[in-house]
Amino acid sequence: MNTLRPCGCKGVRTCLTCEKDFEIAKPSLYSQFQELEPWSYCVQCERLYAGWDTQEVQASHPEHDKSRGLPLPGIFVQEQFLSPDEGTHLMSDLDALPWAVSQSGRRKQNYGPKTNFKKRRLQLGAFEGFPVSTRYVQERFESVPLLRNFQTIEQCSLEYEPSKGASIDPHVDDCWIWGERVVTVNCLADAVLTLNVYEEQQAGKYNLDLVPHYEQQLLEPLLSPEQLASYKGKVLRIPMPNLSLIVLYGPARYQFEHAVLREDVSERRVCIAYREFTPMYIAGTDKEQGEAVRLKSQLFWTTPEAIKTH
């Protein structure tokens, strides 16, 4: 069913509403992942330990033996990136802006250029920069060593509501236009990011074939096939505490798919995702094409007129 449904879903993407209205039987990702060996990430240890429940694994931190933990290069979690007051005000400011329906039960606020991943086409579109009320979040990235020189060229708020069965299916963020660091600020509720090794089933999917063009510039080298083999048959669970900052880069960003399961959404949650350009658009062959987007990405607007086209 490839037509756009009233709820915003299309194709294999579904929510509770269209599953009921159109009698769509969606395979349970939760059940599929339950068949794998679960490992959960401890933020303090920066290691994965056996277990599905991230809260239980985190609570047992004082007893963790790091020699028995499984490392995963390319995961960064900073708790309390925002204060409770900042989180409250940020959500109030975002909710004062228009939301648009998205897929899989989500709503979104998208500020960035128009992109066609399949045709690898970039257009400025209606992009006029970002809401000024969110400026301090981007500025705070400079206080995180991993995010030095990160220039946001897309900012996207995603709302997850349990009443809609909101989720996001396993995927790798596009590798043609979006750079190495995939940045998320999590608000309103704790959440979990679920990862599994990506095994190529379709050549060119996610534009991963472009990664070798800039692989030498990655902050964290990719895992060898032998190293990656130790993660196969496992499902990895990364906690995303309320008000935290999460960054995927290196192996975690390129060699694993990540998802948010509807079973992990127990209350309204909003994440703000930030994207940077790939090296080709920063200092490579496509630098000139990205110049207009870079200039707009330095703007922050306050007037309602600036959001009419979003």
C-alpha positions in Angstrom: 0.0 0.0 0.0 2.2 2.8 -1.3 -0.3 5.6 -1.3 0.0 8.2 1.5 -2.6 7.4 4.1 -4.5 10.1 6.1 -2.3 9.4 9.2 0.9 10.3 7.2 2.2 6.7 6.8 3.2 5.3 3.5 4.4 1.9 2.2 5.7 -0.3 5.0 5.6 2.5 7.5 2.6 2.1 9.8 1.1 3.4 13.0 -1.7 2.1 15.3 -4.3 4.2 13.4 -3.7 2.9 9.9 -3.0 -0.7 11.1 -6.6 -0.6 12.5 -8.3 1.3 9.7 -6.7 -0.6 6.9 -6.3 -3.9 8.7 -2.5 -3.9 8.2 -0.7 -6.7 10.0 2.8 -5.4 10.8 5.5 -7.9 11.9 6.7 -7.1 15.4 10.2 -5.7 15.5 10.1 -6.2 19.2 9.5 -9.9 18.9 12.3 -10.2 16.2 14.8 -8.4 18.4 13.8 -10.6 21.4 15.2 -13.6 19.5 18.7 -12.0 19.5 21.2 -11.8 22.4 20.5 -8.5 24.2 23.2 -6.1 25.4 22.6 -2.7 27.0 24.9 0.3 27.2 26.2 1.6 30.5 26.7 5.4 30.2 29.3 5.5 33.0 31.3 2.5 31.9 30.9 3.2 28.1 30.5 -0.5 27.7 27.7 -2.9 26.8 26.6 -5.6 29.3 24.2 -8.5 28.9 20.6 -7.6 29.3 17.6 -6.1 27.5 16.5 -3.6 30.2 18.7 -0.5 30.0 17.5 0.8 33.4 18.4 -2.5 35.1 21.9 -2.6 33.5 22.4 1.1 34.4 21.3 0.5 38.0 23.9 -2.3 38.4 26.7 0.0 37.3 28.7 -0.2 40.6 29.0 -3.9 40.2 30.1 -3.8 36.5 33.3 -5.6 35.5 34.5 -3.6 32.5 36.6 -6.6 31.4 33.3 -8.4 30.7 31.8 -5.5 28.9 31.5 -5.2 25.2 32.8 -1.9 23.7 31.1 -0.3 20.8 33.1 2.6 19.2 31.0 5.5 18.1 28.5 5.9 21.0 28.4 9.1 23.1 25.8 9.9 25.7 26.0 13.0 27.9 23.3 13.1 30.6 21.8 16.4 31.7 22.9 18.2 28.6 19.9 20.5 29.2 18.6 21.6 32.6 15.0 20.7 33.6 14.1 24.4 33.2 15.7 24.5 29.8 13.9 21.4 28.7 10.5 22.8 29.8 11.1 26.1 28.0 12.4 24.4 24.9 9.3 22.2 24.6 7.0 25.2 25.2 8.8 27.1 22.4 8.7 24.1 20.0 5.0 23.5 20.7 4.3 27.2 19.8 5.6 26.3 16.2 3.6 24.3 13.6 3.9 20.5 13.6 3.5 18.4 10.5 2.3 14.8 10.3 5.1 12.3 9.6 5.3 8.5 9.2 5.0 5.7 11.8 2.8 7.8 14.2 5.3 10.7 14.5 4.9 14.4 14.0 7.8 16.6 12.9 9.2 20.1 12.5 11.8 20.1 9.8 14.2 23.0 9.2 16.7 22.3 6.4 17.2 22.0 2.7 15.2 19.8 0.3 17.0 16.5 -0.3 16.4 13.6 -2.7 18.5 10.7 -1.4 17.8 8.4 -4.3 18.8 11.0 -7.0 21.3 12.7 -4.8 19.9 16.1 -5.4 20.1 19.1 -3.0 17.9 22.2 -3.2 17.7 25.1 -0.8 13.9 25.0 -1.0 12.2 27.2 1.7 15.0 26.8 4.1 15.5 30.1 6.0 17.5 28.9 9.0 16.3 27.8 12.5 14.0 29.1 15.3 15.9 31.5 17.4 14.5 29.8 20.5 16.7 26.8 19.8 19.9 28.7 19.1 21.5 28.1 22.5 21.3 24.3 21.9 23.4 24.5 18.8 25.8 26.9 20.5 26.2 24.5 23.4 27.6 21.9 21.0 30.9 23.8 21.1 31.3 22.8 24.8 31.4 19.1 23.7 34.8 18.1 22.3 33.3 15.5 20.0 31.1 18.3 18.4 33.7 20.9 17.8 33.2 22.6 14.4 29.8 20.9 14.0 27.8 23.1 11.7 24.1 22.2 11.7 22.5 22.2 8.3 19.3 20.4 9.3 17.4 20.5 12.6 14.4 18.2 12.9 12.0 17.8 15.9 10.4 14.4 16.0 7.4 13.7 18.4 6.7 10.2 19.6 3.2 9.5 21.2 2.5 6.1 22.6 -1.3 6.5 21.7 -0.2 6.5 18.0 2.2 3.6 18.3 5.0 6.0 17.3 8.3 4.4 16.3 11.1 4.6 13.8 12.1 1.5 11.8 15.7 0.3 11.7 17.8 2.4 9.3 21.1 4.1 8.7 21.0 7.8 8.2 21.8 8.8 4.6 25.5 8.9 3.8 25.4 11.1 0.7 24.4 14.4 2.4 24.4 13.8 6.2 27.9 13.7 7.8 29.4 11.4 10.3 28.0 12.8 13.5 24.3 12.0 14.0 23.3 14.2 17.0 20.1 13.9 19.1 18.8 15.9 22.0 16.2 14.0 23.9 13.3 15.7 25.7 10.2 15.0 27.9 10.9 11.3 28.5 13.6 8.6 28.7 13.9 6.5 25.5 16.0 3.7 24.1 17.9 3.4 20.8 18.0 -0.1 19.5 20.9 -1.1 17.2 21.7 -4.2 15.2 24.4 -4.9 12.6 23.5 -3.8 9.1 23.9 -6.5 6.6 23.6 -5.2 3.0 20.6 -6.6 1.2 20.4 -3.9 -1.5 23.4 -2.3 -3.2 23.6 1.4 -2.7 21.0 1.5 0.1 21.5 4.5 2.4 24.2 5.7 -0.1 26.7 3.7 2.0 28.7 3.2 -1.2 29.9 6.8 -0.8 31.5 6.2 2.6 34.8 5.0 1.1 35.2 8.4 -0.4 35.7 10.0 3.0 36.4 7.0 5.3 39.9 8.3 6.0 38.4 11.4 7.6 36.1 9.6 10.1 36.6 10.4 13.8 36.5 6.7 14.6 37.7 4.0 12.1 35.2 1.4 10.9 35.3 -2.1 12.3 37.0 -4.8 10.3 34.8 -7.8 9.2 36.4 -9.9 11.9 35.6 -7.3 14.6 32.1 -6.7 13.3 31.4 -10.5 13.5 31.4 -10.3 17.3 28.2 -8.1 17.2 26.2 -10.3 14.9 23.3 -12.2 16.5 23.2 -9.4 19.1 20.8 -6.5 19.7 22.3 -3.4 21.3 20.2 -1.1 23.5 21.4 2.5 24.1 19.7 4.5 26.8 18.6 8.0 25.9 17.8 9.7 29.2 15.5 12.8 29.2 17.5 16.0 28.6 20.5 14.0 27.3 22.7 14.4 24.2 23.4 11.4 22.1 25.9 11.2 19.2 26.4 8.3 16.8 29.6 8.3 14.8 32.1 5.9 13.2 31.1 2.2 13.4 27.8 2.8 15.4 26.7 5.3 12.7 27.7 3.4 9.5 27.8 -0.3 10.4 24.6 -0.6 12.5 21.0 0.2 11.9 19.2 2.1 14.7 15.6 2.1 15.6 13.1 3.3 18.3 10.6 0.6 19.1 7.0 1.5 20.0 7.3 -0.7 23.0 10.0 1.8 24.3 7.6 4.8 24.0 5.6 5.0 27.2 4.9 8.7 27.2 5.2 11.7 24.9 8.8 12.1 23.8 10.4 14.7 21.5 13.9 14.4 20.1 15.6 17.1 18.2 17.9 15.7 15.5 20.8 17.6 14.1 22.7 16.9 10.9 25.9 18.2 9.3 27.2 17.9 5.7 29.4 15.1 4.5 33.1 16.1 3.7 32.2 16.4 0.0 30.0 19.4 0.8 32.3 20.9 3.4 35.6 21.0 1.5 35.2 18.6 -1.4 33.8 18.5 -4.9 30.3 19.6 -3.8 31.4 22.5 -1.6 30.1 25.2 -4.0 26.7 23.4 -4.3 26.3 23.5 -0.5 27.3 27.1 -0.1 23.7 28.5 -0.1 22.6 26.0 2.5 25.6 26.9 4.7 24.8 30.6 4.6 21.1 29.9 5.5 22.2 27.6 8.3 23.8 30.5 10.1 20.4 32.4 10.4 18.0 32.2 13.3 14.5 33.7 12.8 11.9 35.0 15.2 9.1 36.2 13.0 6.0 34.1 12.2 6.5 34.8 8.5 9.6 32.8 8.5 7.8 29.6 9.3 4.8 29.8 6.9 6.4 27.5 4.3 7.6 24.9 6.8 
